Amino acid sequence: MLDVGRHPRINLLAYSELEEVSGEMGAFRVKVRRKARYVNENLCTGCGSCAEKCPTLVVDLYNAGLGKRKAIYKYFPQGIPSVFTIDAGKCRQLGEGKKCGVCAKVCQAKAVDFEQKDRMVELEVGAVILATGYEVFDPSGIPEYGYDRIANVVTALEFERLLSASGPTAGHLDRPSELALEADIEELEKDVKKLGRQVKALEDKHGKSSTQILDRVKSGTLTDQESLAWAATAEKLAEAEADLEKKKQKKAAAGTAKKLAFIQCVGSRDFRYNRFCSSYCCMHSVKEAMIAHEHDNEVSSSIFCMDLRAVGRGFEEYKLRGGKQAGIRYVRGRVAEITEDSAGNPIVWYESTTSRQVLHETFDMVILATACVPSASTAELARLFGVEVDENGFFRTDPLLPLNTTRPGIFVCGCAQGPMDIPESVAQASSAAASAAEVVASPPGEAAQAYRYA
């Protein structure tokens, strides 16, 4: 990616959105909206001083909502160009109209520009490659799996971020229930400090202890409004301190997840949602289970599947290695329901197709291998470019020429064409680039004759 960013003949239009398309193969005209970053890309050095001092915390979508980021941020550390962007809707100055500007004050490069506006760019291009990627299926639409209801049921993408050293837990398998507990403790500590200051101010003002005032209020000897408010604040402080101590003890007793369950085909190979197989999910679960075992050798994983599709060179051997080296247990059976016990542990209910029994098992964490579905922008891009989508919502291509869309000069690669893994996506990307180069290099008229769609 760094080489791409430095290449003199490659112009990256990051943080941009396509607005209009016209023309034909060899002579397309596209209009692109360059969205305002409120940071000058030419001046920003990516040092991070602005994000370090920014006072506003917001949910970090890159970490699947499991962590926080600042209102001025990099979407992810390896992004190209390596510059910061202000989230205008969350920024105190841009979104809330408050006086802040801390990022502008600490930026030595003077890159922060609150007056920056969106601007339109028109390009003339010979060919287009649609590489819109994919999105993951939202499992909250499957109520029996308890996602968004049971804290320790997560998606494969969320689990991926928990395993990452740069993720919200620095690679430790802390359960989401414990992460929520940490957030509660942090909020309670703030409340305790605030109430403590209020109580101390009243005690200093009147030279009496809160215990004396509370006793006299309860006995009915003090009925004035100030004393009643003082007593109420003192009671709130005592309750908050007791709640804080209880949650700290619970946090101290908690450990990392040791027993994991992976549920395959969540939203895929299912007539209710998506009939197709998402292709990469089986091997992705095996990989995650192996990495989790590498992080902590006490971790054991069970993969629940109708059948494990290890389609690819060396994939079957990799699956077997996961069973031998990482202790992965492969359970053939469709999971019917996930419930929760009193300790917040998910309970997986399933029918074993080998023993023909309905069984259940308790785990520390359940990971849902969610389906690969078309990007939200696919339908709009198909309309703009005048190409068709298939019955599953991906861009329709020629069965014999899988890079060719229904419009000459528009090519496709990766999961924009359908679910596939990284090696296949990379191979398609190289082929799509060669096809686009052939169009650009061909004399007018010849490329159109060579382009085919069955």
N, C-alpha and C positions, 0 to 999 in steps of 0.2 A: 504493500500500500504506500509506503514511503517513496518508492521508486515512481509510482504513478503520480504522486503529488509533485514530484520534482521534474517530471518529464516535460520538455518544452512544447510538445505537440499535443498534450492532454490538458484540457481545461475543465477543472472540477467545479461544478456549480452546486456545492453543498448547501443545505438549508434553503432549497428552492422548490417550486411547485409548477408543474406544467399547466398552462392556461388555454392555449389554442394550438391547433395543428391544421395545416393546409398543404396543398401541393401533391406531388406524386413521387414515386420512387426515383431517386436521383436528384430530386429538386423539392424536398420538403421544406416548409417554413414553420418553425415552432416558436411560440411565445412562452417565455418562462418568467415567473415571478420570483425575484430574489428577495426573500423575506428579510426584514430588518432584524439584525442580531443585536442592535444597539451597542455593538463593539466593532471597531474598524479592524477588518481582517488583516490589512496591510501593516497595522501598527502593533497589534496584539502579539506578545511574545510567548503566551501560554504559561506564564510563571505561576499563576494561581493565587496571587496576593489578594485579588478582588474577592474570590470565593472564600478565602480564609477569613476575611473581615466582614463579609456579608452577614447581617443579623437575621435574615429570613430563611427558615427551613421549610422545605416542601417535600412531598412524597417523591421518591426517586423511581421513575418508571423503568429505567434501565435495570434496576435491581428488583424488578417485578413488584414494586410497592413494599418491599420488605425493609427498606432503609430510607434515609432522608438525604437530600442534597440541598445546596443553597439556591437562591433565586437566580444567581449568576453561576453558570456551570458549563462543564464539558459533558456532552451526552455519554461518552465513554472515553477512557484515558488514551486509547490508541487512535482516536478519530482524526481524520485528515479533512480539512486543515486543522491544526492543533490550536484552535482559538476558542474563546469563551463566548457564550450567548446569554443574554438576559431573558428570563421567562417573564415577559411583560405583564401577564395576568397576575403573577404572584409578587412582582417587584413592588416594594412600598412606594417608590417614587412614580413609576409608570402606571401600575395597576390600581393603587390606592390613593394616589394624589398626595402622599405624605412627603415631608422633607426627610430625605435620607442621603443619597448620593455618596455613601461610604466607598463604594467600588471605584467611583470616579476620583475620589480623593487619594486613594492608596495606589492607583494605577500610575506607575512612573512613566509608562509609555504613552500616557494620555490617549488610550485607545477607546475608552468608554464614551459613547456618543448617544445621549438620550434623545437627540433630535433626528436620528436616522430614520428613514422611511423605506417602505418597500419600493422596489424599482423593477421595471419590465425590461427584459432582454429578448431580442429577436435573433434567431439563429437560422442559417441556411445549412441543411444537412442532406446527405445523399441517402442515408439509411438509418434506421432506428432499431435498437435492441431493447426489448422490454424485459427488465430483470427486477420485477417488483417484489420478489420473495414471497413470503407467506405470513400468515398469522396462526396462532394456536387456538384451537376450539375452546370456548368458554364452558367449563364443566359444571358451572352453577345451574345450567339447564337440566342436569341429571340429578334430581333431588336425592335419590337413593345413595349417592356417593358422598353427600354431606359437605361438598366443597362450599366455602364461605359460611358454613355453619359449624363444622368441626375444625378447630384451629390447626390441628396437626395433620390435616389432609391438604397436600400441596400439589401443584402441577410440576411436571418435569422441568419446566423452565425456571420455576421458583427454586426447586431443589438444585438446579445447576448453579444458580447464584449463591445459594448457601454453601455449596462445595468450593466456590471460587475464592482464592486467596485475596482477591480484590473486592469480594462481595461484602454484604452487611455484617457477616459474622467472621470475616477473615479466614474462611475455610472450615470453621468448627461447625459440627452438626447440632447447633442449638435449635431446639424446636420452636416453631412460631408461638406456641403458648408461653414459652419462657421469654421470648422477645417481647411479647405483649406485657408480660409481668414486669420486665425491666422498664418498659415505657410507663407503666402504672406507678412503679416505685419512683421514677424520676419526677412525675407529676405530683405525687404525694409529698416528696421532699420539698418541692417548691411551695406547696400549700402549707406545709408545716412551718417553713421559714417565714412565710407571709403572716400566718396567724400568730406565730411566736413573736414577731415584731409588734403586732397590734396589742397583744396581751402585755408585753414588756412595757410598752409606752403607757398603758393605763396603770400598771403597777408603779412605775416611776412617778407618774403624775400624782397619784393619790397616796403613795407610800404604803400600800397594802398589797397582800398577796392575793392571787386569783382564787386560791382555796378558801380564804376567809369570805370573799365576796360571794362565791358559789354557795357556801354553807348558809349564809344569811339570806340569799335569794330563795333557796329551797325552803328555809324555815319561815319565810314570809315577812321577815323584818326589814328587808330592802325591796322597795317596789318602784323606785324611780327608773326612768327609761335608760339612763346611762348604765346603771348597775345591771339591769336586765340584759342589755346588749353585751356588757362585759362578761356576764355569766355564760351567755350563749356562745360567745367567741371562745371562752375557755373550754367549754364542753366540746366544741368543734375541734379545737386543738388536741384535746385528749383523745377523741375518737380517731383523728387523723394519725396521731402518733401510734396508737394501738394497731390501726390498720397497716401502717407502714412497717411496724415491727413484725407483724404476722406475715406480710408479703416478703420481707427480707429473709425470714426463716424458711419460707417456701422456696425462695430462689436459691438459698444456700444448699437446700436438700436436692435440688434438681440437678440432673446430669445431661449429657449430650445423648442424642438418639443412638441406640445400639441395634435395634431390631427394626428393619425396614421392609415394607411391602410395596412392590411395584405392580400397578394394575394396568394391563395393556388394553389397547383398542377402546379408549375412552372417547367416544364421539365418532369413531371410524369403524368400518365393517359393521355398521348398525343401520338398519333400514329407517330408524326414527330420525337420524341426523345425517350421516354421510356414509354412503354405501361402499366407497372406495377404501383401500388399504393405504395408510399414510407412509408406508415404505421404510422409513428410517427408525420408527419408534422402538422396535424390538432391540436393535443393536444399541440404540441410545440408552435404553434402560440397563442393558448389560454393562455398557461402559460406565454409567453413573454408579452402578452397584460395585464395580471393581475399584473405581476411584474412591468411593466411600470406605471400602475395606483398606485401601492404601493409607488413607488418612488415619484410620483407627482399626487395628486388626481385630478388635472385639466386635466390630459391626458385622451382622449377618443379614442377608437379603433374601427375600422370596419374590419371585416374579410369577404373577398369575396371568396366564394366557390361554387363549383357545388353541393356538399353535404359535410357535416362535419362528418368524420368517427371517432366517439368516441368509438372505439372497445377496451374494457378492463373494469375491475372491477372498478366501481366508476367514470369512465371517463365521462359518460353522466351527472352525477350529478355535476362534476367539470365544465363541459361546461356551464350548467345552472347557476352555482354559479358565473362564470365569467360574465354572462350577468347581473345578479342581483347586485353583489357587485362591479364589476369593470366597469360596463356600456358598456360592449362589445356589439356591434351591429353585428349580423350575416346577411350578405347580400347574397342571393342565386342568383348567376349570374356569368358568365364567363367574365373576364376582357379582352377587345379587344386591348386596347392601353393605354399607359401612355405618356402624353405630359408634357410640363413645361411652367409656366407663367413667366412674366418678373422678378418676385421676387425669382425665383428658386424653387417655390412650385410645386410639381408634381400634375398633373390632371389625375384622373383615369376615363377612359371611359369604360362603361360596359353595358351589356344588362341585365336588371332585369327579371328573369324568373317568378317572381310573378306578376309584373305589366305589363310585356311584353312591356317595353319601353327601348329605348336607352338613358342612363343618363350619366352625368359626375359630378365629385365632386373633389374639391381641398383639398389637405392634406399637412401637414408639412413634412411628411416622408412616404415613401412606403417601406414595407418590403416584399421581395419575399421569399416564402416558397419553396426553391429549392429542387429538387429530390435527393434522396439517390442513388448514383451510385457506382459500384464496385471500390475498391481501384486500383490505377494505377499499383500496383505490382501484382494484381491478376493473370493476364494472364501469367506473367513470372514465378510466383510461381507454377501455374498449370502445366507449362511445366517442371519445375525442379522436381516436385513431381510425375509427371505422372498421374495427376487426371484431370477429365473433368470439364468444366464450362457449365452452362446452357445457354439458349437463351438470357438471360439478362446480362450475363457476371459474375454472381456469381458462387461459387463452387457448382457443381451438387451433390445432396445428394439423398439418398433413401427416397421416399415419406413416408414410414412407419417408417424409422429410420433416422430422419433429421440431425443427427450428423455424419453419415457415408458417406464418399466420395466414389468415384469409385475405390479407392485403399485401400486394407486392412491395418489397422494400422494408417491411416491418418484420423483424425477427424476435424470437423469444428464447430464453434460456432459464435453467434452474427451476425453482418451485413455482415460477410464474406459469410454466407449462403443465406442471403437475407435481405431486409429492416425489421427492428424491433426496438422496443423501449428498454429502459434500463432494466426494470424488466425482460422481456423475454430474453434479452442478458445475464443477470446474471444467470438466471435459466439454460440456455443452457450451459454456461461456467461451472457451477457445474456438469452438466450431462456429458459434454465432459471430464472433469477431471476424473470422475468416470469411464468412458469408457476406457480412456487411462490407468488408474491404473489397470483395469481388465486385459488389455493386458500385462502389465509389470509383474503382479503378477501370471499370468497363466503359467503352464508348457509349454515348446516348443511344438507347434503343436495344442494345445487345443484352443488357442485364435484364430488362423486362421480358425478353424472349426466353431467357434461361430460367427465370423464376417460375416455380410450379407450385400449384396447390391442387390436390386431387379433389 
